[in-house]
């Protein structure tokens, strides 16, 4: 019984691509969340500065 190397390589590469895709999606989600947190912090700081000027 000969193993079909190309089929195995294609499956493995598809699995790796899927894992990489998920990793990138997770990283993007984390960056989006961090960006939202930074925006909130900036907004709060801006409001505080406005209040201090009044």
C-alpha positions as CSV (number, residue, x, y, z in Angstrom):
1,X,0.0,0.0,0.0
2,X,1.7,3.2,-1.2
3,X,1.0,6.4,0.7
4,X,-0.2,9.3,-1.5
5,X,2.4,11.8,-0.4
6,X,0.8,14.7,-2.3
7,X,-2.6,14.1,-0.7
8,X,-1.0,14.0,2.8
9,X,1.0,17.1,2.1
10,X,-2.1,19.0,0.8
11,X,-4.1,18.0,3.9
12,X,-1.3,19.0,6.3
13,X,-0.8,22.3,4.4
14,X,-4.6,23.0,4.5
15,X,-4.6,22.3,8.3
16,X,-1.6,24.6,8.8
17,X,-3.3,27.3,6.7
18,X,-6.5,26.9,8.8
19,X,-4.5,27.3,12.0
20,X,-2.6,30.3,10.7
21,X,-5.9,31.8,9.5
22,X,-7.4,31.4,13.0
23,X,-4.3,32.8,14.6
24,X,-4.5,35.9,12.4
25,X,-8.2,36.3,13.2
26,X,-7.5,36.1,16.9
27,X,-4.7,38.6,16.7
28,X,-6.9,41.0,14.7
29,X,-9.7,40.6,17.3
30,X,-7.2,41.4,20.1
31,X,-5.9,44.4,18.3
32,X,-9.4,45.7,17.6
33,X,-10.2,45.3,21.3
34,X,-7.0,47.1,22.4
35,X,-7.7,49.8,19.9
36,X,-11.2,50.3,21.4
37,X,-9.7,50.4,24.9
38,X,-7.1,53.0,23.8
39,X,-9.8,55.1,22.1
40,X,-11.9,55.0,25.3
41,X,-8.9,56.0,27.4
42,X,-8.2,58.9,25.0
43,X,-11.8,60.1,25.2
44,X,-11.8,60.0,29.0
45,X,-8.5,61.9,29.1
46,X,-9.8,64.5,26.6
47,X,-12.9,65.0,28.7
48,X,-10.8,65.4,31.8
49,X,-8.6,68.0,30.1
50,X,-11.7,69.9,28.9
51,X,-13.1,69.9,32.4
52,X,-9.8,71.2,33.8
53,X,-9.9,74.1,31.4
54,X,-13.3,75.3,32.5
